[in-house]
Amino acid sequence: MTNARSIALETLIKVLNNNSYSNIALNNALQKSDLNTADKALVTKIVYGTIQYKLYLEYQLKPLIKTKLKDKFIKPLLLMSAYQYFFLEKVPTNAIFDEANKLAKQFSKKNSGSFRLVNGILRAMDRRGEILPSAKDKVKYLSIKYSYPKWLVKYLINLFGEKTGQEILSSGNQALPVSIRITANSNLREVEDDLTKDKFEYHLTPLTNHNLFVNPGQVTNTQLFKEGKITIQDSAASLAVDAFDFKGDEQVLDACAAPGGKTVQIAEHLTSGEVTALDIHENKLNLIQNAAKRLKVSEKVKTKTCDARKAGEYSSQRQFAKILVDAPCSGLGLIRRKPEIRYDKSMADIEKLSKIQLDILNSVACLLQEDGELVYSTCTITKQEDEDVVEKFLQLHPDFELAPIQVGNLKQEKMVKILPNQYDSDGFFIAKFIKRG
Protein backbone atom coordinates (compact mmCIF):
# COMPACT_ATOMS: atom_id res chain seq x y z
CA MET A 1 0.00 0.00 0.00
CA THR A 2 1.47 3.33 -1.08
CA ASN A 3 -0.55 6.34 -0.02
CA ALA A 4 0.11 9.75 1.48
CA ARG A 5 0.60 8.50 5.04
CA SER A 6 2.88 5.60 4.10
CA ILE A 7 5.12 8.03 2.18
CA ALA A 8 5.04 10.42 5.14
CA LEU A 9 6.09 7.58 7.45
CA GLU A 10 8.91 6.44 5.16
CA THR A 11 10.18 10.04 5.02
CA LEU A 12 10.00 10.50 8.78
CA ILE A 13 11.91 7.25 9.36
CA LYS A 14 14.74 8.67 7.22
CA VAL A 15 14.69 12.05 8.99
CA LEU A 16 14.18 10.94 12.59
CA ASN A 17 16.15 7.67 12.55
CA ASN A 18 18.80 8.30 9.89
CA ASN A 19 19.31 12.08 10.31
CA SER A 20 18.39 12.82 6.69
CA TYR A 21 17.58 16.45 5.81
CA SER A 22 13.81 16.88 5.87
CA ASN A 23 13.58 18.98 2.70
CA ILE A 24 15.76 16.61 0.66
CA ALA A 25 14.09 13.42 1.94
CA LEU A 26 10.64 14.88 1.37
CA ASN A 27 11.38 16.20 -2.12
CA ASN A 28 12.86 12.86 -3.18
CA ALA A 29 9.84 10.97 -1.84
CA LEU A 30 7.33 13.25 -3.54
CA GLN A 31 9.17 13.16 -6.88
CA LYS A 32 9.12 9.36 -6.90
CA SER A 33 5.44 9.17 -5.95
CA ASP A 34 2.37 9.35 -8.15
CA LEU A 35 0.32 11.23 -5.56
CA ASN A 36 -2.04 14.00 -6.59
CA THR A 37 -1.52 17.59 -5.47
CA ALA A 38 -3.78 17.30 -2.42
CA ASP A 39 -2.03 14.15 -1.17
CA LYS A 40 1.40 15.70 -1.70
CA ALA A 41 0.26 18.65 0.41
CA LEU A 42 -0.89 16.25 3.13
CA VAL A 43 2.47 14.44 3.13
CA THR A 44 4.29 17.77 3.40
CA LYS A 45 2.06 18.93 6.25
CA ILE A 46 2.49 15.67 8.20
CA VAL A 47 6.28 15.47 7.73
CA TYR A 48 7.06 19.09 8.59
CA GLY A 49 4.42 19.27 11.32
CA THR A 50 5.71 16.14 13.04
CA ILE A 51 9.28 17.45 13.01
CA GLN A 52 8.22 20.92 14.14
CA TYR A 53 6.30 19.59 17.13
CA LYS A 54 8.59 16.67 17.95
CA LEU A 55 9.26 17.70 21.58
CA TYR A 56 5.59 18.44 22.19
CA LEU A 57 4.54 15.10 20.68
CA GLU A 58 7.16 13.15 22.64
CA TYR A 59 5.88 14.80 25.81
CA GLN A 60 2.35 13.59 25.01
CA LEU A 61 3.47 10.03 24.25
CA LYS A 62 6.24 9.32 26.76
CA PRO A 63 4.01 8.51 29.80
CA LEU A 64 2.05 6.06 27.66
CA ILE A 65 4.99 4.04 26.35
CA LYS A 66 5.70 1.28 28.89
CA THR A 67 8.02 -0.89 26.81
CA LYS A 68 11.03 -0.53 24.52
CA LEU A 69 10.04 0.23 20.94
CA LYS A 70 11.95 -2.41 18.99
CA ASP A 71 10.73 -1.71 15.44
CA LYS A 72 12.30 1.46 14.02
CA PHE A 73 9.04 2.62 12.43
CA ILE A 74 6.95 2.67 15.62
CA LYS A 75 8.13 5.95 17.14
CA PRO A 76 7.82 7.92 13.84
CA LEU A 77 4.37 6.38 13.35
CA LEU A 78 3.26 7.33 16.85
CA LEU A 79 4.62 10.85 16.45
CA MET A 80 2.92 11.47 13.09
CA SER A 81 -0.35 10.02 14.39
CA ALA A 82 -0.20 12.22 17.48
CA TYR A 83 0.54 15.24 15.26
CA GLN A 84 -2.57 14.58 13.20
CA TYR A 85 -4.62 14.02 16.35
CA PHE A 86 -3.63 17.30 18.01
CA PHE A 87 -3.16 19.59 15.01
CA LEU A 88 -5.21 18.41 12.00
CA GLU A 89 -8.70 19.20 13.20
CA LYS A 90 -10.41 18.31 9.93
CA VAL A 91 -9.16 14.70 10.06
CA PRO A 92 -11.45 12.47 12.20
CA THR A 93 -9.79 10.65 15.09
CA ASN A 94 -11.00 7.27 13.88
CA ALA A 95 -9.46 7.88 10.44
CA ILE A 96 -6.11 8.77 12.03
CA PHE A 97 -6.07 5.68 14.23
CA ASP A 98 -7.31 3.35 11.46
CA GLU A 99 -4.53 4.55 9.16
CA ALA A 100 -1.99 4.09 11.96
CA ASN A 101 -3.17 0.51 12.47
CA LYS A 102 -2.88 -0.23 8.74
CA LEU A 103 0.63 1.23 8.62
CA ALA A 104 1.66 -0.76 11.70
CA LYS A 105 0.57 -3.96 9.95
CA GLN A 106 2.24 -2.90 6.69
CA PHE A 107 5.60 -1.99 8.20
CA SER A 108 5.85 -4.60 10.97
CA LYS A 109 7.38 -8.02 10.86
CA LYS A 110 4.97 -10.93 11.07
CA ASN A 111 3.52 -11.49 14.54
CA SER A 112 5.58 -8.64 16.01
CA GLY A 113 2.71 -7.27 18.07
CA SER A 114 3.38 -3.76 16.74
CA PHE A 115 -0.21 -3.27 15.67
CA ARG A 116 -1.59 -3.88 19.17
CA LEU A 117 1.11 -1.70 20.75
CA VAL A 118 0.46 1.27 18.45
CA ASN A 119 -3.30 0.95 18.81
CA GLY A 120 -3.13 0.74 22.60
CA ILE A 121 -0.90 3.81 22.97
CA LEU A 122 -3.00 5.96 20.63
CA ARG A 123 -6.28 4.93 22.31
CA ALA A 124 -4.79 5.77 25.73
CA MET A 125 -3.68 9.18 24.38
CA ASP A 126 -7.22 9.82 23.14
CA ARG A 127 -8.71 8.99 26.56
CA ARG A 128 -6.26 11.22 28.42
CA GLY A 129 -5.98 14.23 26.03
CA GLU A 130 -3.29 16.94 25.95
CA ILE A 131 -0.85 17.48 28.79
CA LEU A 132 1.54 20.44 29.30
CA PRO A 133 4.06 21.37 32.01
CA SER A 134 3.12 23.95 34.62
CA ALA A 135 3.17 27.51 33.27
CA LYS A 136 5.05 28.50 36.43
CA ASP A 137 8.18 27.04 34.80
CA LYS A 138 8.08 29.47 31.86
CA VAL A 139 11.02 28.02 29.95
CA LYS A 140 9.90 24.39 30.20
CA TYR A 141 6.30 25.33 29.42
CA LEU A 142 7.26 27.24 26.25
CA SER A 143 9.78 24.55 25.31
CA ILE A 144 7.05 21.90 25.22
CA LYS A 145 4.22 24.11 23.93
CA TYR A 146 6.20 25.35 20.92
CA SER A 147 8.61 22.39 20.72
CA TYR A 148 12.02 24.04 21.07
CA PRO A 149 14.96 22.93 23.22
CA LYS A 150 15.07 24.80 26.53
CA TRP A 151 18.41 26.48 25.82
CA LEU A 152 16.97 28.10 22.68
CA VAL A 153 13.79 29.26 24.45
CA LYS A 154 15.90 30.87 27.17
CA TYR A 155 18.25 32.42 24.60
CA LEU A 156 15.46 34.03 22.53
CA ILE A 157 13.65 35.40 25.60
CA ASN A 158 16.86 36.83 27.05
CA LEU A 159 17.83 38.42 23.72
CA PHE A 160 14.48 39.77 22.50
CA GLY A 161 12.26 39.84 25.60
CA GLU A 162 9.45 37.49 26.58
CA LYS A 163 6.78 38.87 24.21
CA THR A 164 8.94 38.97 21.04
CA GLY A 165 10.72 35.76 22.00
CA GLN A 166 7.40 33.93 22.28
CA GLU A 167 6.25 35.40 18.93
CA ILE A 168 9.44 34.08 17.30
CA LEU A 169 8.83 30.64 18.81
CA SER A 170 5.25 30.62 17.55
CA SER A 171 6.17 31.85 14.05
CA GLY A 172 8.63 28.96 13.64
CA ASN A 173 5.69 26.53 13.54
CA GLN A 174 3.65 28.46 10.97
CA ALA A 175 3.75 27.67 7.26
CA LEU A 176 5.90 30.03 5.22
CA PRO A 177 4.34 31.36 1.99
CA VAL A 178 6.14 30.66 -1.27
CA SER A 179 8.07 33.80 -2.23
CA ILE A 180 9.18 34.47 -5.80
CA ARG A 181 11.48 37.23 -6.97
CA ILE A 182 10.81 38.97 -10.27
CA THR A 183 14.09 38.94 -12.21
CA ALA A 184 15.61 41.47 -14.60
CA ASN A 185 14.25 39.35 -17.47
CA SER A 186 10.71 40.47 -16.67
CA ASN A 187 8.59 43.05 -14.84
CA LEU A 188 5.79 43.05 -12.30
CA ARG A 189 2.93 43.51 -14.78
CA GLU A 190 4.10 40.71 -17.09
CA VAL A 191 4.51 38.33 -14.15
CA GLU A 192 1.12 39.22 -12.70
CA ASP A 193 -0.58 38.67 -16.07
CA ASP A 194 1.01 35.25 -16.52
CA LEU A 195 0.26 34.18 -12.94
CA THR A 196 -3.37 35.19 -13.41
CA LYS A 197 -3.59 33.14 -16.63
CA ASP A 198 -2.13 30.15 -14.78
CA LYS A 199 -4.71 30.63 -11.99
CA PHE A 200 -2.24 31.48 -9.22
CA GLU A 201 -3.16 33.76 -6.35
CA TYR A 202 -0.48 36.31 -5.49
CA HIS A 203 0.29 39.55 -3.70
CA LEU A 204 3.34 41.70 -3.06
CA THR A 205 5.44 40.89 -0.02
CA PRO A 206 5.64 43.59 2.68
CA LEU A 207 9.44 43.74 2.45
CA THR A 208 10.07 44.40 -1.26
CA ASN A 209 8.36 45.41 -4.50
CA HIS A 210 10.11 42.67 -6.48
CA ASN A 211 8.88 39.67 -4.47
CA LEU A 212 5.43 38.09 -4.59
CA PHE A 213 3.78 35.55 -2.33
CA VAL A 214 2.27 32.90 -4.60
CA ASN A 215 -0.36 30.24 -3.91
CA PRO A 216 -0.37 27.38 -4.77
CA GLY A 217 3.40 27.00 -4.74
CA GLN A 218 4.09 24.93 -7.86
CA VAL A 219 5.54 27.86 -9.82
CA THR A 220 8.60 25.85 -10.89
CA ASN A 221 6.39 24.19 -13.53
CA THR A 222 5.45 27.51 -15.16
CA GLN A 223 6.96 29.08 -18.27
CA LEU A 224 7.75 32.12 -16.14
CA PHE A 225 10.14 30.03 -14.07
CA LYS A 226 11.59 28.02 -16.96
CA GLU A 227 12.34 31.23 -18.90
CA GLY A 228 14.06 32.83 -15.92
CA LYS A 229 11.47 35.56 -15.41
CA ILE A 230 10.93 34.54 -11.80
CA THR A 231 12.96 32.60 -9.28
CA ILE A 232 12.24 31.15 -5.84
CA GLN A 233 13.80 33.50 -3.29
CA ASP A 234 12.78 34.65 0.15
CA SER A 235 12.08 38.37 0.30
CA ALA A 236 14.41 38.96 3.26
CA ALA A 237 17.25 37.08 1.56
CA SER A 238 16.88 39.20 -1.58
CA LEU A 239 17.66 42.35 0.41
CA ALA A 240 21.31 41.38 0.88
CA VAL A 241 22.07 42.09 -2.79
CA ASP A 242 19.79 45.14 -2.76
CA ALA A 243 22.14 46.63 -0.15
CA PHE A 244 24.81 47.22 -2.84
CA ASP A 245 24.94 50.40 -4.92
CA PHE A 246 25.71 48.94 -8.36
CA LYS A 247 26.94 50.85 -11.40
CA GLY A 248 27.08 47.78 -13.64
CA ASP A 249 30.75 47.53 -14.59
CA GLU A 250 32.09 46.15 -11.30
CA GLN A 251 34.08 43.04 -10.56
CA VAL A 252 32.11 41.39 -7.75
CA LEU A 253 32.98 38.53 -5.40
CA ASP A 254 30.33 36.25 -3.92
CA ALA A 255 32.45 34.51 -1.31
CA CYS A 256 30.00 31.81 -0.11
CA ALA A 257 27.85 31.41 -3.18
CA ALA A 258 26.05 28.04 -3.44
CA PRO A 259 23.32 27.39 -4.38
CA GLY A 260 23.63 30.63 -6.34
CA GLY A 261 20.45 32.61 -5.64
CA LYS A 262 22.33 35.76 -4.69
CA THR A 263 25.04 35.20 -7.33
CA VAL A 264 22.51 35.42 -10.16
CA GLN A 265 20.79 38.34 -8.46
CA ILE A 266 24.12 40.19 -8.47
CA ALA A 267 24.69 39.29 -12.13
CA GLU A 268 21.32 40.81 -13.06
CA HIS A 269 22.64 44.20 -11.91
CA LEU A 270 25.77 43.98 -14.08
CA THR A 271 26.27 45.13 -17.66
CA SER A 272 29.98 44.86 -18.44
CA GLY A 273 30.88 43.60 -14.98
CA GLU A 274 31.35 40.04 -13.71
CA VAL A 275 30.67 38.14 -10.49
CA THR A 276 33.08 35.47 -9.25
CA ALA A 277 31.26 32.85 -7.18
CA LEU A 278 33.24 30.81 -4.66
CA ASP A 279 32.16 27.72 -2.78
CA ILE A 280 34.09 25.25 -0.70
CA HIS A 281 32.18 22.30 -2.23
CA GLU A 282 33.07 21.71 -5.90
CA ASN A 283 29.91 19.68 -6.54
CA LYS A 284 27.76 22.69 -5.57
CA LEU A 285 29.22 24.87 -8.31
CA ASN A 286 26.88 23.13 -10.76
CA LEU A 287 23.93 24.57 -8.85
CA ILE A 288 25.30 28.08 -9.40
CA GLN A 289 25.98 27.46 -13.08
CA ASN A 290 22.49 26.01 -13.64
CA ALA A 291 20.88 28.98 -11.92
CA ALA A 292 22.90 31.39 -14.05
CA LYS A 293 21.91 29.56 -17.22
CA ARG A 294 18.20 29.62 -16.40
CA LEU A 295 18.28 33.33 -15.61
CA LYS A 296 20.37 34.00 -18.75
CA VAL A 297 23.35 35.56 -16.93
CA SER A 298 25.95 32.83 -17.51
CA GLU A 299 28.32 35.19 -19.34
CA LYS A 300 28.53 37.37 -16.21
CA VAL A 301 29.23 34.52 -13.77
CA LYS A 302 32.36 32.48 -13.20
CA THR A 303 32.74 29.87 -10.48
CA LYS A 304 35.69 28.66 -8.46
CA THR A 305 36.17 26.04 -5.76
CA CYS A 306 37.63 27.80 -2.74
CA ASP A 307 37.31 27.92 1.02
CA ALA A 308 36.27 31.53 1.61
CA ARG A 309 38.54 31.62 4.67
CA LYS A 310 41.44 31.38 2.21
CA ALA A 311 40.05 33.64 -0.50
CA GLY A 312 42.77 36.20 0.15
CA GLU A 313 45.43 33.67 -0.88
CA TYR A 314 43.89 32.93 -4.30
CA SER A 315 42.88 36.34 -5.61
CA SER A 316 44.67 39.60 -6.31
CA GLN A 317 44.54 42.28 -3.65
CA ARG A 318 41.99 45.04 -4.26
CA GLN A 319 40.54 43.08 -7.17
CA PHE A 320 36.86 43.62 -6.38
CA ALA A 321 34.64 46.68 -6.14
CA LYS A 322 31.93 44.74 -4.34
CA ILE A 323 32.09 41.66 -2.08
CA LEU A 324 29.19 39.67 -0.65
CA VAL A 325 29.79 37.40 2.33
CA ASP A 326 26.52 35.53 2.83
CA ALA A 327 28.15 33.51 5.55
CA PRO A 328 27.57 29.94 6.73
CA CYS A 329 25.57 30.26 9.93
CA SER A 330 23.36 28.46 12.44
CA GLY A 331 20.35 29.07 10.19
CA LEU A 332 18.01 29.89 13.08
CA GLY A 333 16.16 32.30 10.79
CA LEU A 334 15.15 29.34 8.61
CA ILE A 335 13.30 27.25 11.21
CA ARG A 336 9.97 27.61 9.39
CA ARG A 337 11.63 26.16 6.30
CA LYS A 338 13.89 23.58 7.99
CA PRO A 339 12.25 22.62 11.28
CA GLU A 340 14.94 20.20 12.46
CA ILE A 341 17.46 23.08 12.77
CA ARG A 342 16.04 23.84 16.24
CA TYR A 343 17.16 20.40 17.49
CA ASP A 344 20.50 20.24 15.68
CA LYS A 345 22.14 23.45 16.88
CA SER A 346 23.73 24.41 20.20
CA MET A 347 25.46 27.45 21.70
CA ALA A 348 28.76 25.72 20.96
CA ASP A 349 27.82 25.63 17.26
CA ILE A 350 26.96 29.34 17.33
CA GLU A 351 30.29 30.24 18.91
CA LYS A 352 32.19 28.08 16.42
CA LEU A 353 30.32 29.57 13.45
CA SER A 354 30.95 33.14 14.61
CA LYS A 355 34.69 32.45 14.44
CA ILE A 356 34.35 31.06 10.89
CA GLN A 357 32.33 34.11 9.85
CA LEU A 358 34.97 36.48 11.18
CA ASP A 359 37.71 34.46 9.48
CA ILE A 360 35.91 34.81 6.13
CA LEU A 361 35.49 38.58 6.53
CA ASN A 362 39.16 38.92 7.51
CA SER A 363 40.20 36.88 4.47
CA VAL A 364 38.27 38.90 1.89
CA ALA A 365 39.01 42.35 3.36
CA CYS A 366 42.27 42.70 1.40
CA LEU A 367 40.46 41.93 -1.86
CA LEU A 368 38.22 44.99 -1.73
CA GLN A 369 39.11 48.22 -3.54
CA GLU A 370 39.17 51.54 -1.72
CA ASP A 371 35.65 52.95 -1.47
CA GLY A 372 34.40 49.44 -2.26
CA GLU A 373 31.40 47.84 -0.59
CA LEU A 374 31.43 44.70 1.54
CA VAL A 375 28.03 43.29 2.51
CA TYR A 376 27.86 40.73 5.32
CA SER A 377 24.65 38.73 5.70
CA THR A 378 23.37 35.69 7.58
CA CYS A 379 20.10 33.77 7.76
CA THR A 380 20.25 33.70 11.55
CA ILE A 381 19.19 36.03 14.35
CA THR A 382 21.83 35.39 17.02
CA LYS A 383 23.81 38.32 18.39
CA GLN A 384 27.03 36.29 18.34
CA GLU A 385 26.85 35.66 14.58
CA ASP A 386 25.47 39.06 13.63
CA GLU A 387 26.22 42.22 15.59
CA ASP A 388 29.18 40.74 17.50
CA VAL A 389 30.92 39.63 14.30
CA VAL A 390 30.45 43.12 12.82
CA GLU A 391 31.90 44.74 15.94
CA LYS A 392 34.94 42.43 15.99
CA PHE A 393 35.60 42.98 12.29
CA LEU A 394 35.56 46.77 12.69
CA GLN A 395 37.96 46.52 15.62
CA LEU A 396 40.40 44.51 13.47
CA HIS A 397 39.99 46.70 10.37
CA PRO A 398 40.04 50.44 11.15
CA ASP A 399 40.07 51.16 7.39
CA PHE A 400 36.47 49.87 7.20
CA GLU A 401 33.38 51.65 8.45
CA LEU A 402 29.70 50.75 8.65
CA ALA A 403 27.47 52.33 6.02
CA PRO A 404 23.77 52.90 6.73
CA ILE A 405 21.45 50.60 4.78
CA GLN A 406 18.12 51.40 3.14
CA VAL A 407 16.69 48.35 1.42
CA GLY A 408 13.25 47.32 0.22
CA ASN A 409 10.39 48.93 2.10
CA LEU A 410 12.37 49.31 5.32
CA LYS A 411 13.56 52.60 6.74
CA GLN A 412 17.29 53.37 6.76
CA GLU A 413 19.11 51.50 9.50
CA LYS A 414 22.64 51.09 10.80
CA MET A 415 22.25 47.33 10.34
CA VAL A 416 19.21 45.35 9.18
CA LYS A 417 17.81 42.69 11.50
CA ILE A 418 14.67 40.95 10.29
CA LEU A 419 12.99 38.62 12.76
CA PRO A 420 10.99 35.63 11.46
CA ASN A 421 7.79 36.83 13.16
CA GLN A 422 7.70 40.18 11.35
CA TYR A 423 7.16 39.92 7.59
CA ASP A 424 6.29 36.31 6.71
CA SER A 425 9.92 35.88 5.71
CA ASP A 426 13.04 34.15 6.95
CA GLY A 427 14.97 35.70 9.79
CA PHE A 428 17.88 37.63 8.28
CA PHE A 429 20.73 40.02 9.09
CA ILE A 430 22.59 42.49 6.84
CA ALA A 431 25.49 44.84 7.50
CA LYS A 432 27.36 46.95 4.93
CA PHE A 433 30.96 48.13 5.19
CA ILE A 434 32.81 50.74 3.11
CA LYS A 435 36.60 50.50 2.76
CA ARG A 436 38.01 54.00 3.22
CA GLY A 437 41.71 53.20 2.99
Secondary structure as UniProt FT lines:
FT   HELIX           4..12
FT   HELIX           13..17
FT   HELIX           22..32
FT   HELIX           37..52
FT   HELIX           54..61
FT   HELIX           62..64
FT   TURN            72..73
FT   HELIX           74..87
FT   TURN            89..90
FT   HELIX           93..107
FT   TURN            110..111
FT   HELIX           114..128
FT   TURN            135..136
FT   HELIX           138..146
FT   HELIX           150..160
FT   HELIX           162..171
FT   TURN            172..173
FT   STRAND          178..182
FT   TURN            184..185
FT   HELIX           188..197
FT   TURN            198..199
FT   STRAND          201..204
FT   STRAND          211..215
FT   HELIX           219..221
FT   HELIX           223..226
FT   TURN            227..228
FT   STRAND          230..232
FT   HELIX           235..242
FT   STRAND          251..254
FT   TURN            258..259
FT   HELIX           261..268
FT   STRAND          274..279
FT   HELIX           282..284
FT   HELIX           285..294
FT   TURN            295..296
FT   HELIX           298..300
FT   STRAND          301..305
FT   HELIX           308..310
FT   HELIX           311..314
FT   TURN            317..318
FT   STRAND          320..326
FT   HELIX           332..334
FT   TURN            335..337
FT   TURN            339..340
FT   HELIX           341..344
FT   HELIX           347..365
FT   TURN            366..367
FT   STRAND          368..378
FT   TURN            383..386
FT   HELIX           387..396
FT   TURN            398..399
FT   STRAND          400..402
FT   TURN            408..409
FT   STRAND          416..418
FT   TURN            420..422
FT   STRAND          428..435
//
